[in-house]
């Protein structure tokens, strides 16, 4: 039988506070929990009581047991913040099987190995053009000119969305993930968020209608318009799924492109290793994604009473898997607080999740990052960071809003 939480469990910081991630001051709090109480109950927070799962192995147990730990929108969804009752936006990551399986299967072919191979040349051509178009010897924002631009170009391709309007996709992604309590939030209320996402839905519905009337094509809108599992989605599910695909295709890659540059400037010896041996780029990409951990957490809800690491979880409890902590777990990853290119198991990280909800576009994200670094090294770009980053106020996405840099000619 599971042991109850100790009566005098050590008090730990409320790691749901978005300020910890804006200030980049979260590491010590998770290190203490991993050491003292790796499945820790927070009895009170702005999001209600919740369990923090902080070690790699325990996170994997939750990830792989979707029968016990639900992602369903009606159970609360995938974020520590509950969706407002009656205003849920279900999507396939906020579903359990069998609906999850059917909807995920609809979009998965877009990132199948054969299609990734077909897209590689286009990604390389665009990456080269973006890098060659950057100013020299003057300060510019790397997030805007490189990370956002490259991901917007790719998103528009996946949707067959008009390239001239591609930054709308970035805007909708920012709206979808915005913490409305932030001073610099792009929307200031849930009503404003919903109004903007409704505009997204209206735009996508127009393209959907066109694609539905045409023979099936190999883009996400056409795939969903013609698939049995998705062609008759209710409006809120329609909004939810498009929001998911836009955020999923944007934030992991965009923030890893920026976080990777910061990591390499902070660890010049690792950059020198890759310059000396370009075969290490695959390892570099995985280490960047682990180091950045673009998705801070994923939440599940217990469907039954159960035990996790000796703790008694009750049906209905909110269980939060902190990927940023699992990726720094000393019991699973050797020297996790060091940025090391050439680790023996470089893809041994949690940034893409695991199990049935593992990121469907993980290989595409890795390919985009690989090509970016190949093209940067080919040009021997000397990119210097010219000021501090502006980080996102969020406990869900570990985002970087801007990063001033200078390329020395």
N, C-alpha and C positions, 0 to 999 in steps of 0.2 A: 504494500500500500504506500502511496506517495506520502512523503513527509510534508506537513503543513509548513508554510512560511514561518521562520522563527519569530518568536514574540518580540525579540529585540534585534531584528534585522538592521544592519547599518543603514543609516539614512543616506541616500545618494541624490545627486542633483537631478532635477527634472530635465532629462535630455530631450524632451519634446520642445524646449524653448528655441525658437528659430534664431534668436540672437547668438546662440553658441556657434551656429554655422556661418552666420554673417561675420562674426569676429574670428572664426576659425580657432575656437578655443575648446573644442569638444573632446580632444584626445584623452586628457587626464581623467575625465569623468567616466569614460568607458573603460579605461584601464583599471580603475578602482572597482567597477562592477564586475569585470571579468575575473578579477582577483578575489573579491569578497563574496559576491552574490550574482553569479552569471545569468540566472533567470530571476530577475528582481521585480518585485511588485511595487509600483508607485501608486499609493492609495488615493492620490489627489493630483490633478493637473487641469489645465484649461480644457483638456479633451476628455476628462473623466479618468477613472482608474485604468491602469494598463500594466501589462507585463513587458519588461525589457529583456529580450533574448540577445545576448551579447557575444557569445562564443560561436565560432565557426560550426562546430559539430552540432550544437543545439539548433542553430539556424537551419542547417540542412535537414534535421529531423522534422522541423515544422514545414519546410518547403516540400518535402517528399511525401507528407501525409495530408493530402488535400481533403481526405474524408473527415479527418478530425479538425483541421484548421481551414476554415472556409474563406474564400475570397469574395463571395457573392455580395453584390450590391445591397440586396435586401438584408444582409447580415451586418452591413456597415462598410463593406468595400475594402480597399487596399491601403488607405491612409489612416494615420492615427486620428485624424479629424473625421468624424462621422459625416456622411452625406446627409443633408437636411431631409427629413421625412417628407415624402411626396415630391421631392425635387431631385431624386437620384438620377444619375446619368449612367445606366448600366453599359458595360462593354465587355468584350470577351475576357479581358484580364480580371474583370469584376464578376466573373461567373465561375461556377463549378461545372464539371462534366455532368451531362453530355453536351450542354449548350456551348460551353467553352470550347470543347474539342471541335465541334462542327464549324464554329465561326473562325477559330484560329486556322483550321485547315483551309478555309476559303482564301486567306491572304498569304499563307506561307509560301506558295510557289514563286512569289515575287522575289524572294531572297534564296531560292534554290541555287545550288552550286553552278548549274549551267547558266542561269540568268546573271549571276554575279560575274562569271567569266565574260559574258557578253557586255556587261556594263563597265568593265575595268578600263578599257580604252577611253571611254567618254569621261570617266572620273579623272583619269590621269590628264587628259587634255584640259579639262576645266581647272584642275588644280594648278597645272603649269601656268595657265593664263592668269589666274588670280595672283599667284606669287610674282609673276613677271610684271604685273600691273601695280604692285605695291610701291609707294614712294620710298626713296632712299634719303637718309640723313634728315628726316623730319618725323616728328611724333605722330602716330596714328593709333587707332583702337584696333588691336588684333582681333578682338571678339567680333566687331562689326565687319571688318574688311576681309577676314579669313574664316574664322569659325562659323559665323552666322551665314556668310555668303555661300560657303561650300555646302553647308547642310541645307540651305534653302534651295540651291540648285538641284540637289539630290532629291529632296522632298517633291519638288515640282515634277521631276522626272517620274517618280514612283506613282504619282497621281495622274500623270499626264495633264498637269495643271499649267495654265499659261505662265511661261517663264517671266514675262514682263511684270507679273503680279505676284511673284514668288515670295516677297517679303510679307504678304498677307498671311502666309502659312506660319512664318516666324511669330508674327503678332498674335495669331490665334493660339499658338503654343504658349506664349508668355501669358496670355489671358487665362488659359486653362490651369496653369500651375501657380498663378499669382496668390500670394498671401495678402489678403485685403487689409490686414493690419499694418503692413509695411508703409513707411512714409512715402516710398518711391514706387508703390504698387501701380501697375498699369491700369488696374480697375480698383475701385474703392468700396464696392459692395457686391453682394451675391447677385443682386438685380442687374447691376451693370455688367457683371461677368456673363450672366445668362443672355443679356441683350447682344453682347458681342458674339457669343457662341451661336446665337440664333442667326446672326448675319452669316457666320461660317456655314451653318446648315443650309441656309437659303442658296448660297453660292454653290455648295456641293450638290444640292438637290437639282440645280439646273444642269450641271455636268452629268449627274446620275441619269436624268431623264434622257439626255442625248445618248449616253452609252447604252442604256437599256434598250433603246430603239435600234441600235446598231449590232452587228455581230460581235461576239465577245472579243475583247482585246486584252493585251497583257499589261494592264495597269490596275491599280488598287480599286479605283472607282468602278471600272468595268467588271472586275472580278466579283465585287460585292453585289453589283446590280444584277448579275446573272446567276448568282449562287442561291440555292434553295435555302441555306441557313441564314442569309442576310438580305435577300431582295425585298422582304416585306417587314423590315424592322419598324417598330414604333418610333415616333419622332425623337423621344429622349434617348432611346438606344442608338438611333442614327447619329445624334450629336455626340453621344458617349464614345462610339466606335471611331468616328472621325477625329475626335479629340485625342483619343488614345494613339491612333496611328500617327498623327502629327507630332505629338509630344514624344512618342517612342522613336520616331525617325529623326528627331531633332536634338533632344537634350543630352542623351548619352554621348553622341558624337561631338556636338558643339562644345560641351564643357570639357570633354577629354582633349579636344584640339587645343584648348586654352590651358587647361591644367597640365598637359604634357609639355608645353613650351615652358611653363613656370618650373616644372620639375627638372627639366634638362638644364635650365639656366642655374638652378640651385645646386645641381650635381654635375659640374663640368667634367669630372672624371668619367661618368657614365656616358656622356656625350662623346668623349674622346674614344671610349671603347667601341661605340657604334660606328664612328667615322673610320676607325681602324679595321673594323670587320662588319660590313653592311649586312652580313647574314644574321646579325643580332637584331635586326629591325622587328621581326615577328615577336621576339621576347620583349623588346622595348614597348611595343604597342600594348601587350598584355600588362606590363608593369605600369604603364600610364593609366590604363583603365582601372587596375586595382588601386593605385595610388590616389587617383581622383575620386573614385567611387561616386559617380554622378547621381545615382539614386541612393539617398541616405537611408531610407527604411522602406519596408513593406509591412503591412499589417494583415493579420488574419483574425478570425473570430472562432473561438472554440465551439464545436458543434455538440460536444459531450464533455463530461468530467473526464480528466485525463491527468497524466503525470509527465512532467518535463524536468529533467535534471533534479529530481527529488522534490519538485514543487507541485502542489496540487492546483491544477488549473480547473476552473469550473466552467460549465457550459455557459456560453454567452460572454466569457471574458475576452477582452481585447489583448491580443498577443502581437507584439511589435518586434519584428526582426530588424536589427540595426546592422545593415550591411557595412557601414563605416567602421563598426566595431569588429565584425567578423573578419574583415579584411586587414585588421591590425591584431588579430589573435595570435599571441605568442605560442600557443599550443598547436596551432595548425600551420603557421607560416613562419619560416625561419627569418629572424631579424625583420619583423614586419614594419618597423619604423624607419627602415632604410630603403631608399629607392635603389634597387639593384637590377641592372640589365643582365640577363643571362642566368636567371634563377633556374634550378633544375626542373621545376614545374610551373612555368610562367602563367599558365591559364588556370591555376589553382586559386581562384578568387570568387567572390560572390557578386560582383558588380552586375552580372547579367541574370542573377537569380539562379534557380535550379528547378528541376522537375517539370511539370506540365506548364508552368508559367515562365519558364526561362525565356529571356528576350528572343523573340522570333527573328529579329534583325541583327543578332550579335555578329555574324560573319560579315555583314555589310559594314557595320561600324568599324570592325577591325580592318577591313580592306581600305576604307576611306582614310583611316589614320595611317596605315602603312604607306599608302601612296603619298600622302602629305609629307611624311618624313623622308621617303625616298627622294621626292622632288626637292625638298629643302636641302638635303645633303648633297644632291647633285649640283645645286647652285651654291653650296657652301655659304648659305645665308647667315650673316652675323646679326642675329636679332637680340637686341638688348632691351630689357624691361626698364621703362622710363618712369615708373611710378607704381604705387600700390594698386592691387586689383580692387574692384568694387564687387563684393560678393552678394549673392541673392539672399534676401531675408526669407528663409524657408527651412523647414525641418524635413522636407521631402526630396527636393532636388538640390544637390550641392553644385550650385550654379555660379558662374562668374559673369557679371553683367558687362564689365568693361576691363580692359587691360592696356594701358598706354605702352607702346614699344617704339623703338627706332631701329631701322636696318642700316647698319654702317656700310657704306659703299666702299 
